[in-house]
């Protein structure tokens, strides 16, 4: 019998898309050590999947705490995008970490956010109908 907070998780279409995104990211990291990818994939693939993975984990964690009906709202999504863009493209390179500021990374974050929003719309349409 399922008990505790794990029984409150709602595994649906979101889980399929999230797991596919996570698998694509890990395969990319695994193969990038031995393969040379085209430039756009080499530099922006990880940035594209950063927000969908972070937001997917965050939403699932919040669902554990607050129940299966919890959803990240628009404000949370925009704040996550702004935080990632500012920290990874301005603060960390400025502080001297081994990062380089690249405005195209911000575009990749934005496209990843739109991808996540599309996943959520697809998931909500599949579970409602």
DSSP file (Angstrom, degrees, kcal/mol; ACC not computed):
  #  RESIDUE AA STRUCTURE BP1 BP2  ACC     N-H-->O    O-->H-N    N-H-->O    O-->H-N    TCO  KAPPA ALPHA  PHI   PSI    X-CA   Y-CA   Z-CA
    1    1 A X              0   0    0      0, 0.0     2,-0.4     0, 0.0     0, 0.0   0.000 360.0 360.0 360.0 131.4    0.0    0.0    0.0
    2    2 A X        +     0   0    0      5,-0.1     2,-0.3     4,-0.0     0, 0.0  -0.628 360.0 160.3 -80.0 128.3    1.4    3.4   -1.0
    3    3 A X        +     0   0    0     -2,-0.4     3,-0.4     5,-0.0     4,-0.2  -0.904  30.3  40.3-140.0 170.9    1.6    5.8    1.9
    4    4 A X  S >  S-     0   0    0     -2,-0.3     3,-0.9     1,-0.2     4,-0.2  -0.319 107.0 -44.2  84.0-170.6    3.4    9.0    2.7
    5    5 A X  G >  S+     0   0    0      1,-0.2     3,-1.4     2,-0.2     4,-0.3   0.715 125.4  71.5 -73.4 -20.5    4.1   11.9    0.4
    6    6 A X  G >  S+     0   0    0     -3,-0.4     3,-1.3     1,-0.3    -1,-0.2   0.807  89.1  63.0 -65.9 -26.7    5.2    9.7   -2.6
    7    7 A X  G <  S+     0   0    0     -3,-0.9    -1,-0.3     1,-0.2    -2,-0.2   0.676  94.1  63.8 -70.8 -14.3    1.6    8.7   -3.1
    8    8 A X  G <  S+     0   0    0     -3,-1.4    -1,-0.2    -4,-0.2    -2,-0.2   0.546  77.3 109.2 -85.7  -7.3    0.7   12.3   -3.8
    9    9 A X    <   -     0   0    0     -3,-1.3     2,-0.7    -4,-0.3    59,-0.1  -0.462  61.0-146.3 -72.0 140.5    2.9   12.5   -6.9
   10   10 A X        -     0   0    0     -2,-0.2     2,-0.8    58,-0.1     5,-0.2  -0.880  11.8-166.1-109.6  99.8    1.0   12.7  -10.2
   11   11 A X        +     0   0    0     -2,-0.7     2,-0.2     3,-0.1    -2,-0.0  -0.778  35.7 125.1 -90.0 111.6    3.0   10.8  -12.9
   12   12 A X  S >> S-     0   0    0     -2,-0.8     4,-1.3     0, 0.0     3,-0.7  -0.415  77.5 -40.7-139.3-148.2    1.5   11.8  -16.2
   13   13 A X  H 3> S+     0   0    0    110,-0.3     4,-2.3     1,-0.2     5,-0.2   0.846 128.8  63.9 -59.7 -34.8    2.6   13.2  -19.6
   14   14 A X  H 3> S+     0   0    0      1,-0.2     4,-2.9     2,-0.2    -1,-0.2   0.903 100.1  52.4 -55.1 -43.0    4.8   15.7  -17.7
   15   15 A X  H <> S+     0   0    0     -3,-0.7     4,-2.6     2,-0.2    -1,-0.2   0.878 107.8  50.8 -64.5 -38.2    6.9   12.7  -16.4
   16   16 A X  H  X S+     0   0    0     -4,-1.3     4,-2.1     2,-0.2    -1,-0.2   0.948 114.7  42.4 -64.0 -48.8    7.4   11.3  -19.9
   17   17 A X  H  X S+     0   0    0     -4,-2.3     4,-2.4     2,-0.2    -2,-0.2   0.896 115.2  50.5 -65.4 -40.3    8.6   14.7  -21.3
   18   18 A X  H  X S+     0   0    0     -4,-2.9     4,-2.7    -5,-0.2    -2,-0.2   0.940 111.6  46.9 -63.9 -46.8   10.7   15.4  -18.2
   19   19 A X  H  X S+     0   0    0     -4,-2.6     4,-2.4     1,-0.2    -1,-0.2   0.873 112.0  51.2 -63.8 -36.9   12.4   12.0  -18.4
   20   20 A X  H  X S+     0   0    0     -4,-2.1     4,-2.4    -5,-0.2    -1,-0.2   0.907 111.6  47.6 -65.6 -41.2   13.0   12.4  -22.1
   21   21 A X  H  X S+     0   0    0     -4,-2.4     4,-2.3     2,-0.2    -2,-0.2   0.921 113.1  47.9 -64.2 -44.5   14.6   15.8  -21.5
   22   22 A X  H  X S+     0   0    0     -4,-2.7     4,-2.5     2,-0.2    -2,-0.2   0.902 112.2  49.0 -64.1 -41.9   16.8   14.5  -18.7
   23   23 A X  H  X S+     0   0    0     -4,-2.4     4,-2.6     2,-0.2     5,-0.2   0.907 110.5  51.0 -64.6 -41.9   17.9   11.5  -20.8
   24   24 A X  H  X S+     0   0    0     -4,-2.4     4,-2.2     2,-0.2    -2,-0.2   0.910 111.4  48.6 -61.9 -41.9   18.7   13.7  -23.8
   25   25 A X  H  X S+     0   0    0     -4,-2.3     4,-2.4     2,-0.2    -2,-0.2   0.938 113.3  45.8 -63.6 -47.6   20.8   16.0  -21.5
   26   26 A X  H  X S+     0   0    0     -4,-2.5     4,-2.4     1,-0.2    -2,-0.2   0.887 112.8  50.3 -66.7 -38.2   22.7   13.1  -19.9
   27   27 A X  H  X S+     0   0    0     -4,-2.6     4,-2.8     2,-0.2     5,-0.2   0.904 109.7  51.8 -64.3 -40.1   23.3   11.4  -23.3
   28   28 A X  H  X S+     0   0    0     -4,-2.2     4,-2.0    -5,-0.2    -2,-0.2   0.941 111.8  45.9 -59.8 -47.5   24.6   14.7  -24.7
   29   29 A X  H  X S+     0   0    0     -4,-2.4     4,-0.5     2,-0.2    -2,-0.2   0.880 114.0  49.7 -63.6 -38.1   27.0   15.1  -21.7
   30   30 A X  H >< S+     0   0    0     -4,-2.4     3,-0.6     1,-0.2     4,-0.3   0.934 117.5  38.1 -65.6 -47.0   28.1   11.4  -22.1
   31   31 A X  H >X S+     0   0    0     -4,-2.8     4,-2.6     1,-0.2     3,-1.1   0.699 100.5  73.8 -81.3 -18.8   28.8   11.7  -25.8
   32   32 A X  H 3< S+     0   0    0     -4,-2.0    -1,-0.2     1,-0.3    -2,-0.2   0.709  87.9  64.7 -69.5 -16.6   30.3   15.2  -25.8
   33   33 A X  T << S+     0   0    0     -3,-0.6    -1,-0.3    -4,-0.5    -2,-0.2   0.802 120.0  19.7 -72.1 -27.8   33.4   13.8  -24.2
   34   34 A X  T <4 S+     0   0    0     -3,-1.1     2,-0.3    -4,-0.3    -2,-0.2   0.607 118.6  62.1-118.4 -15.6   34.2   11.7  -27.3
   35   35 A X     <  -     0   0    0     -4,-2.6     2,-0.6     0, 0.0    -1,-0.0  -0.801  67.9-136.0-111.9 153.8   32.2   13.3  -30.1
   36   36 A X        -     0   0    0     -2,-0.3     2,-0.2    -3,-0.0     3,-0.1  -0.947  26.3-162.4-107.8 116.0   32.3   16.7  -31.7
   37   37 A X        -     0   0    0     -2,-0.6     5,-0.0     1,-0.2    -5,-0.0  -0.488  34.4 -80.2 -90.1 162.3   28.8   18.1  -32.2
   38   38 A X    >>  -     0   0    0     -2,-0.2     4,-2.9     1,-0.1     3,-0.5  -0.281  51.3-105.3 -57.1 153.5   27.9   20.9  -34.5
   39   39 A X  H 3> S+     0   0    0      1,-0.3     4,-2.3     2,-0.2     5,-0.3   0.864 117.6  52.2 -54.4 -46.1   28.6   24.3  -32.9
   40   40 A X  H 3> S+     0   0    0      1,-0.2     4,-1.5     2,-0.2    -1,-0.3   0.877 115.8  41.4 -63.7 -36.4   25.0   25.2  -32.1
   41   41 A X  H <> S+     0   0    0     -3,-0.5     4,-1.6     3,-0.2     5,-0.4   0.908 112.5  55.1 -73.8 -43.0   24.5   21.9  -30.3
   42   42 A X  H  < S+     0   0    0     -4,-2.9     4,-0.2     1,-0.2    -2,-0.2   0.878 120.5  28.2 -57.8 -41.1   27.9   22.0  -28.6
   43   43 A X  H  < S+     0   0    0     -4,-2.3    -1,-0.2    -5,-0.2     4,-0.2   0.715 130.9  29.0 -98.3 -21.7   27.4   25.4  -27.0
   44   44 A X  H  X S+     0   0    0     -4,-1.5     4,-2.2    -5,-0.3    -3,-0.2   0.527  91.6  85.1-122.4  -7.0   23.6   25.7  -26.5
   45   45 A X  H  X S+     0   0    0     -4,-1.6     4,-1.8    -5,-0.2     5,-0.1   0.936  96.3  45.2 -62.8 -47.4   22.1   22.3  -26.0
   46   46 A X  H  > S+     0   0    0     -5,-0.4     4,-0.7     1,-0.2    -1,-0.2   0.879 113.1  51.1 -65.3 -37.6   22.8   22.2  -22.2
   47   47 A X  H  > S+     0   0    0      1,-0.2     4,-0.7     2,-0.2     3,-0.4   0.871 107.0  54.6 -67.6 -35.9   21.5   25.7  -21.8
   48   48 A X  H  X S+     0   0    0     -4,-2.2     4,-0.6     1,-0.2     3,-0.2   0.910 114.1  40.0 -61.9 -42.9   18.3   24.9  -23.6
   49   49 A X  H  X S+     0   0    0     -4,-1.8     4,-1.8     1,-0.2     5,-0.3   0.491  93.8  88.3 -87.6  -2.9   17.6   22.0  -21.3
   50   50 A X  H  X S+     0   0    0     -4,-0.7     4,-2.6    -3,-0.4     5,-0.2   0.967  92.4  38.9 -61.1 -55.1   18.7   23.8  -18.1
   51   51 A X  H  X S+     0   0    0     -4,-0.7     4,-3.1    -3,-0.2     5,-0.4   0.904 113.4  53.4 -68.2 -41.7   15.4   25.4  -17.2
   52   52 A X  H  X S+     0   0    0     -4,-0.6     4,-1.8     1,-0.2    -1,-0.2   0.905 115.0  42.7 -58.8 -37.1   13.1   22.5  -18.2
   53   53 A X  H  X S+     0   0    0     -4,-1.8     4,-2.3     2,-0.2     5,-0.2   0.939 117.3  45.0 -73.2 -46.1   15.1   20.2  -16.0
   54   54 A X  H  X S+     0   0    0     -4,-2.6     4,-2.4    -5,-0.3    -2,-0.2   0.930 117.3  44.8 -62.4 -45.7   15.4   22.6  -13.1
   55   55 A X  H  X S+     0   0    0     -4,-3.1     4,-2.7    -5,-0.2    -1,-0.2   0.855 111.4  53.3 -69.7 -34.7   11.7   23.6  -13.3
   56   56 A X  H  X S+     0   0    0     -4,-1.8     4,-2.1    -5,-0.4    -1,-0.2   0.924 112.3  44.1 -64.2 -44.2   10.6   20.0  -13.6
   57   57 A X  H  X S+     0   0    0     -4,-2.3     4,-2.3     2,-0.2    -2,-0.2   0.910 114.5  50.7 -65.4 -41.9   12.6   19.0  -10.5
   58   58 A X  H  X S+     0   0    0     -4,-2.4     4,-2.4    -5,-0.2    -2,-0.2   0.919 110.5  48.1 -62.8 -44.1   11.3   22.0   -8.7
   59   59 A X  H  X S+     0   0    0     -4,-2.7     4,-2.0     1,-0.2    -1,-0.2   0.908 112.0  49.1 -65.6 -40.6    7.7   21.4   -9.6
   60   60 A X  H  X S+     0   0    0     -4,-2.1     4,-1.7     2,-0.2    -1,-0.2   0.896 111.2  50.1 -65.5 -38.6    7.9   17.7   -8.5
   61   61 A X  H  X S+     0   0    0     -4,-2.3     4,-1.5     1,-0.2    -2,-0.2   0.909 111.0  48.8 -64.5 -41.4    9.5   18.7   -5.2
   62   62 A X  H  X S+     0   0    0     -4,-2.4     4,-3.3     1,-0.2     5,-0.3   0.840 107.4  55.8 -67.7 -32.0    6.7   21.3   -4.6
   63   63 A X  H  X S+     0   0    0     -4,-2.0     4,-1.9     2,-0.2    -1,-0.2   0.858 103.8  54.5 -67.5 -34.2    4.1   18.6   -5.4
   64   64 A X  H  < S+     0   0    0     -4,-1.7    -1,-0.2     1,-0.2    -2,-0.2   0.897 117.5  36.7 -62.2 -38.7    5.6   16.4   -2.7
   65   65 A X  H  < S+     0   0    0     -4,-1.5    -2,-0.2     2,-0.1    -1,-0.2   0.887 132.0  23.4 -81.0 -41.1    5.2   19.2   -0.2
   66   66 A X  H  < S-     0   0    0     -4,-3.3     3,-0.2     1,-0.3    -3,-0.2   0.455 111.8 -95.8-113.1  -2.5    1.9   20.8   -1.3
   67   67 A X    ><  -     0   0    0     -4,-1.9     3,-1.5    -5,-0.3    -1,-0.3  -0.278  44.9 -66.9 107.3 166.3    0.0   18.1   -3.2
   68   68 A X  T 3  S+     0   0    0      1,-0.3    -1,-0.1   -60,-0.1   -58,-0.1   0.645 121.2  65.6 -69.5 -16.1   -0.5   17.0   -6.8
   69   69 A X  T 3  S+     0   0    0     -3,-0.2    -1,-0.3    -6,-0.1     2,-0.2   0.480  73.0 116.9 -87.3  -0.8   -2.4   20.1   -7.8
   70   70 A X    <   +     0   0    0     -3,-1.5     2,-0.4    -7,-0.1    -7,-0.1  -0.466  40.5 178.2 -69.2 135.9    0.5   22.4   -7.3
   71   71 A X        -     0   0    0     -2,-0.2     2,-0.4    -9,-0.1    -2,-0.0  -0.995  34.4-112.4-136.0 142.9    1.7   24.1  -10.5
   72   72 A X        -     0   0    0     -2,-0.4     2,-0.1   -17,-0.1   -13,-0.0  -0.610  39.9-142.0 -70.2 128.7    4.4   26.7  -11.1
   73   73 A X     >  -     0   0    0     -2,-0.4     4,-2.2     1,-0.1     5,-0.2  -0.316  25.7 -95.7 -88.9 177.0    2.7   29.9  -12.0
   74   74 A X  H  > S+     0   0    0      1,-0.2     4,-2.7     2,-0.2     5,-0.2   0.877 123.1  54.1 -60.5 -39.4    3.9   32.5  -14.6
   75   75 A X  H  > S+     0   0    0      1,-0.2     4,-2.6     2,-0.2    -1,-0.2   0.926 109.0  47.9 -62.3 -44.4    5.6   34.6  -12.0
   76   76 A X  H  > S+     0   0    0      1,-0.2     4,-2.1     2,-0.2    -1,-0.2   0.898 112.4  49.9 -62.3 -41.0    7.6   31.7  -10.7
   77   77 A X  H  X S+     0   0    0     -4,-2.2     4,-2.1     2,-0.2    -2,-0.2   0.921 112.7  45.8 -64.7 -44.0    8.6   30.7  -14.3
   78   78 A X  H  X S+     0   0    0     -4,-2.7     4,-2.8     1,-0.2    -2,-0.2   0.896 112.3  50.8 -67.9 -39.4    9.7   34.3  -15.2
   79   79 A X  H  X S+     0   0    0     -4,-2.6     4,-2.6    -5,-0.2    -1,-0.2   0.882 109.6  51.5 -64.8 -36.9   11.6   34.7  -11.9
   80   80 A X  H  X S+     0   0    0     -4,-2.1     4,-2.5    -5,-0.2    -2,-0.2   0.915 111.2  47.6 -64.0 -43.2   13.4   31.4  -12.6
   81   81 A X  H  X S+     0   0    0     -4,-2.1     4,-2.7     2,-0.2     5,-0.2   0.943 114.0  46.3 -62.4 -48.5   14.3   32.6  -16.1
   82   82 A X  H  X S+     0   0    0     -4,-2.8     4,-2.7     1,-0.2     5,-0.3   0.897 112.7  50.5 -62.7 -40.5   15.6   35.9  -14.9
   83   83 A X  H  X S+     0   0    0     -4,-2.6     4,-2.8    -5,-0.2     5,-0.3   0.939 112.8  45.4 -62.5 -47.9   17.5   34.3  -12.0
   84   84 A X  H  X S+     0   0    0     -4,-2.5     4,-2.4     1,-0.2     5,-0.4   0.932 115.3  47.4 -62.6 -45.2   19.2   31.8  -14.4
   85   85 A X  H  X S+     0   0    0     -4,-2.7     4,-1.5    -5,-0.2     5,-0.2   0.932 116.6  42.5 -63.5 -45.9   20.0   34.5  -16.9
   86   86 A X  H  X>S+     0   0    0     -4,-2.7     5,-2.5    -5,-0.2     4,-1.5   0.934 119.3  42.2 -67.3 -46.1   21.4   36.9  -14.4
   87   87 A X  I  <>S+     0   0    0     -4,-2.8     5,-2.9    -5,-0.3     6,-0.3   0.947 122.5  35.8 -68.8 -48.3   23.4   34.4  -12.4
   88   88 A X  I  <5S+     0   0    0     -4,-2.4    -1,-0.2    -5,-0.3    -2,-0.2   0.728 127.5  34.8 -82.0 -21.0   24.9   32.4  -15.2
   89   89 A X  I  <5S+     0   0    0     -4,-1.5    -1,-0.2    -5,-0.4    -2,-0.2   0.542 134.3  12.3-111.4  -8.4   25.4   35.1  -17.7
   90   90 A X  I  X5S+     0   0    0     -4,-1.5     4,-1.6    -5,-0.2    -3,-0.2   0.625 123.8  41.2-130.4 -55.0   26.4   38.1  -15.5
   91   91 A X  I  ><S+     0   0    0     -5,-2.5     4,-2.3     2,-0.2     5,-0.2   0.968 115.8  44.2 -70.0 -54.5   27.2   37.4  -11.9
   92   92 A X  H  4XS+     0   0    0     -5,-2.9     5,-2.0     1,-0.2     4,-0.5   0.911 116.1  46.1 -62.9 -43.9   29.2   34.2  -12.2
   93   93 A X  H >45S+     0   0    0     -6,-0.3     3,-0.8     1,-0.2    -1,-0.2   0.894 113.3  51.7 -62.9 -36.2   31.4   35.4  -15.1
   94   94 A X  H 3<5S+     0   0    0     -4,-1.6    -2,-0.2     1,-0.2    -1,-0.2   0.874 105.8  54.4 -65.7 -37.4   31.9   38.7  -13.3
   95   95 A X  T 3<5S-     0   0    0     -4,-2.3    -1,-0.2    -5,-0.1    -2,-0.2   0.544 121.5-107.2 -76.4  -6.1   33.0   37.0  -10.1
   96   96 A X  T < 5 +     0   0    0     -3,-0.8    -3,-0.2    -4,-0.5    -2,-0.1   0.567  65.3 150.8  94.8   8.9   35.7   35.1  -12.1
   97   97 A X      < -     0   0    0     -5,-2.0     2,-2.8     1,-0.1    -1,-0.2  -0.264  67.8 -90.6 -63.8 164.9   34.2   31.6  -12.2
   98   98 A X  S    S+     0   0    0      2,-0.0     2,-0.3     0, 0.0    -1,-0.1  -0.283  93.1 111.7 -77.8  58.0   35.2   29.6  -15.2
   99   99 A X        -     0   0    0     -2,-2.8     2,-0.4    -7,-0.2    -3,-0.1  -0.935  56.1-145.7-129.4 152.2   32.1   30.8  -17.1
  100  100 A X        -     0   0    0     -2,-0.3     2,-0.4   -12,-0.1    -7,-0.1  -0.966  21.4-121.8-120.3 134.7   31.8   33.1  -20.1
  101  101 A X        +     0   0    0     -2,-0.4     2,-0.4   -11,-0.1   -12,-0.1  -0.609  36.5 172.2 -75.8 128.7   28.9   35.5  -20.6
  102  102 A X    >>  -     0   0    0     -2,-0.4     3,-1.4     1,-0.1     4,-0.8  -0.955  29.5-153.0-141.4 116.9   27.1   34.8  -23.9
  103  103 A X  H 3> S+     0   0    0     -2,-0.4     4,-1.2     1,-0.3     3,-0.3   0.768  96.4  64.7 -63.5 -23.3   23.9   36.6  -24.8
  104  104 A X  H 3> S+     0   0    0      1,-0.2     4,-2.0     2,-0.2    -1,-0.3   0.765  92.4  63.2 -70.8 -22.9   22.9   33.6  -27.0
  105  105 A X  H <> S+     0   0    0     -3,-1.4     4,-2.5     2,-0.2    -1,-0.2   0.881  99.0  54.2 -63.8 -37.5   22.7   31.5  -23.8
  106  106 A X  H  X S+     0   0    0     -4,-0.8     4,-2.4    -3,-0.3    -2,-0.2   0.885 106.9  51.0 -63.7 -38.0   19.9   33.8  -22.6
  107  107 A X  H  X S+     0   0    0     -4,-1.2     4,-2.6     2,-0.2    -1,-0.2   0.908 109.4  50.6 -64.1 -41.4   18.1   33.0  -25.9
  108  108 A X  H  X S+     0   0    0     -4,-2.0     4,-2.2     2,-0.2    -2,-0.2   0.891 109.7  50.4 -63.9 -39.3   18.6   29.3  -25.2
  109  109 A X  H  X S+     0   0    0     -4,-2.5     4,-2.3     2,-0.2    -2,-0.2   0.925 110.9  49.4 -61.8 -43.9   17.2   29.7  -21.7
  110  110 A X  H  X S+     0   0    0     -4,-2.4     4,-2.3     1,-0.2    -2,-0.2   0.912 111.6  47.8 -63.5 -42.7   14.2   31.5  -23.1
  111  111 A X  H  X S+     0   0    0     -4,-2.6     4,-2.2     1,-0.2    -1,-0.2   0.878 111.0  51.9 -65.6 -37.0   13.6   28.7  -25.7
  112  112 A X  H  X S+     0   0    0     -4,-2.2     4,-2.3     2,-0.2    -2,-0.2   0.879 108.7  50.8 -64.9 -38.1   13.9   26.1  -22.9
  113  113 A X  H  X S+     0   0    0     -4,-2.3     4,-2.5     2,-0.2    -2,-0.2   0.920 110.3  48.8 -64.8 -43.6   11.4   28.0  -20.8
  114  114 A X  H  X S+     0   0    0     -4,-2.3     4,-2.3     2,-0.2    -2,-0.2   0.880 110.0  52.6 -62.8 -37.5    9.0   28.0  -23.8
  115  115 A X  H  X S+     0   0    0     -4,-2.2     4,-2.3     2,-0.2    -2,-0.2   0.917 109.7  48.6 -61.3 -45.1    9.6   24.3  -24.3
  116  116 A X  H  X S+     0   0    0     -4,-2.3     4,-2.3     2,-0.2    -2,-0.2   0.911 110.8  50.0 -62.5 -43.2    8.7   23.7  -20.6
  117  117 A X  H  X S+     0   0    0     -4,-2.5     4,-2.2     1,-0.2    -1,-0.2   0.895 110.3  51.1 -62.9 -39.8    5.6   25.8  -20.9
  118  118 A X  H  X S+     0   0    0     -4,-2.3     4,-2.5     2,-0.2    -2,-0.2   0.888 108.6  51.6 -63.4 -39.4    4.6   23.8  -24.1
  119  119 A X  H  X S+     0   0    0     -4,-2.3     4,-2.8     1,-0.2    -2,-0.2   0.924 109.9  49.5 -61.0 -44.4    5.2   20.5  -22.1
  120  120 A X  H  X S+     0   0    0     -4,-2.3     4,-2.4     2,-0.2    -2,-0.2   0.890 111.2  48.6 -65.1 -39.2    2.9   21.7  -19.4
  121  121 A X  H  X S+     0   0    0     -4,-2.2     4,-2.0     2,-0.2    -1,-0.2   0.917 113.2  47.5 -66.4 -42.1    0.2   22.7  -21.8
  122  122 A X  H  X S+     0   0    0     -4,-2.5     4,-2.2     2,-0.2    -2,-0.2   0.919 112.9  49.3 -62.9 -43.7    0.4   19.3  -23.6
  123  123 A X  H  X S+     0   0    0     -4,-2.8     4,-2.0     1,-0.2  -110,-0.3   0.897 111.1  48.5 -63.9 -40.8    0.3   17.5  -20.2
  124  124 A X  H  X S+     0   0    0     -4,-2.4     4,-1.5     1,-0.2    -1,-0.2   0.858 111.7  49.7 -71.0 -32.5   -2.7   19.5  -19.0
  125  125 A X  H  X S+     0   0    0     -4,-2.0     4,-1.9     2,-0.2    -1,-0.2   0.882 111.8  48.8 -69.8 -38.2   -4.6   18.8  -22.2
  126  126 A X  H  < S+     0   0    0     -4,-2.2    -2,-0.2     1,-0.2    -1,-0.2   0.870 114.3  44.2 -70.8 -36.1   -3.8   15.1  -22.1
  127  127 A X  H  < S+     0   0    0     -4,-2.0    -1,-0.2    -5,-0.2    -2,-0.2   0.775 113.9  49.9 -81.6 -24.2   -4.9   14.7  -18.5
  128  128 A X  H  <        0   0    0     -4,-1.5    -2,-0.2    -5,-0.2    -1,-0.2   0.906 360.0 360.0 -78.3 -42.7   -8.1   16.8  -18.8
  129  129 A X     <        0   0    0     -4,-1.9    -1,-0.2    -5,-0.2    -2,-0.2   0.481 360.0 360.0 -83.9 360.0   -9.4   15.0  -21.9
